[in-house]
Structures are given as structure tokens and as C-alpha cells.
Amino acid sequence: MKDQTILRQKQPRKNVEPLLDPNLFLDGDDNREVIRILPDINVIKIGGQSVIDRGRAAVYPLLEEIVANKKNHKLLLCAGGGTRARHAYGIAMDLDLPTGVIAAIGQATPRQNARMLQMLLAKHGGVHLLTDDFDKLPLYFALDCLPITSGMPPYDYWEKPPEKGRIPPNRTDSGTYLTAEFLGVRSLIFVKDEDGLYTDDPKKNAHAKFIPTITVQALLEMDLGDLIVERVVLENMLHAKHIRQLQIINGLKPGTLTRALNGEHVGTIIYVDEGPVSPSTHY
């Protein structure tokens, strides 16, 4: 008994009571690798205005392609809000409501879109994933399900005030990105109605130039008036542990999503400056 007590006393007290370490919050990252929770998952953001609002003609072919890819890839779908969300934001702004209330209102439309996508995909294993159900993702994938969730992060009344105006800076692009970063996934793909990033809105400016590849740093410096993803996504990428690259593709062109999932460079790749890499090697 005495020998056991001495042995216990000689054991190093590594990581004991870490909150008492005065440098824990001052030094920041300890440079240890952060685990990837689901490293073989592909997160796909389906744009609300660019895809879902277009109805059957746009949604059905894309869902058929998603189902076909489900055989070879594990997919997590995140739904955007679209025109209805923008309409709700406009009314809330006109009523002088604060940012937190606007963020809470913004939850409704992408959740509706997620439910519609889930019903359309139900026969293929589509399940609606709520915020509190993320711990069930391994079970859903083990059962060959296709989880679908809202892209809106659940900040609600606690949304941070934006630099300008009152529109929540963290909307469905941000929520989708944070989901991918949290899970440490294989790839993150934003499905839009354009081939990718342009120097301006190509729907309004015929002279807008297509940008196939660009660093986050360079894109932020360009300070474009029309960004294809929320600016906060780019800012978060600079501090991310896992998702330091994303891909933007045109979901209205059949086969583009398949090519992206297979690691091809289609659309636009935005990456932190260590360089773009394929999903197979990066994740």
C-alpha cells in the first residue's frame, strides 16, 4: 500500500487543473492538432435564392445528382434562405427591429427549405437535422441516411452587431461554413446559380471577369461590392483549423457537383494562402 502511494506521487501532474494555468487564455493556441470529428463528410450548401427559389426546374435535377453521388460520398446538406428571408429582413428593418431579432426571424425560411428538401429526399434516406441533433450524425451516416439542416447558425438574439447596418453578418453561408469547420469535413461546396466568383455581378455586368482561383487575403483586399459568399466566412477562414478552402459551383449545370465531389477544379476555389489542394489530399 505504501509503495502504491509513492508511485502515485511520482506520476507527472500533466494537464491537472488546466484552468488554473494563468497562461491558458493569454497564450492562445497550444499548437496541438484539433481532431476532425467527421473527416469523410462533404458539406453542400444549396442556395435559397439561387436554387431553391427557382422551384422544380432547378431543384429536381440537382437532387437527382445528389442521390446519385450518395452512393460514393457521404453528404450533409445545408439549406439557404433565399428571397423569402430577404423579404422578412426588409420588413424587420422597416420596423426598426434590432439585429438579434432579425437573426431570430432569419431562422424560419432556411428551416422551411430544409424541410422541403428532406421530404423530397425522404425515400432516399433524407432526414431533417436540428441543431441539437449533431451528435446523431454518425448514426445517420451509419444507417445510410442523407441529413439536411438549415444553414442559419443558431445565434438568434445573441448575434453580434454588424459593422454597418443591422442585417445579421452570420447568415446561411456562415452557418454552413461553421458547421463544416466544427466537423472537420472532407470538403465544403457552395451550390449557386453562377459558375463561381466574378469581379462583379455577372447578371448585371456583362464585363464582369470570372475568378477561378483566389486566396482569401487577396479577395478581402479587393473589397468587392458584390461577394458570392458572406464576408464573415472569409474572415473566419483565416483563423480556421480545418476548412481553409471552399469551392463555389453552378448547381444549374448538371454534372458540376459530381465533378467537384470527385476533386476536380470546377467553379471557383477560395483558399487561405498556403495553396489550394484537392479534397482527397487535404482532408
Protein Blocks (a to p, Z undefined) as FASTA:
>chain_A
ZZmmmmmmmpccehiakllpmklmmnopnhiacddfblmbccddddfklmmmnommlmmm
mmmmmmmmmmmpccdddddebjmlmmmmmmmmmnopafklmmmmmmmmmmmmmmmmmmmm
mmnopacddfklmmmmmmmmmnopacdddfbdcklmmpccdfbhjbdfblfklmmmmmmm
mnopabdcdddfbfbdcfbdfklmmkbccdfbdcfklmmmnopabdfbdfklmmmmmmpm
klmcdcdddfkbghklmmmmnopaehjadddfkbpadfklmZZ
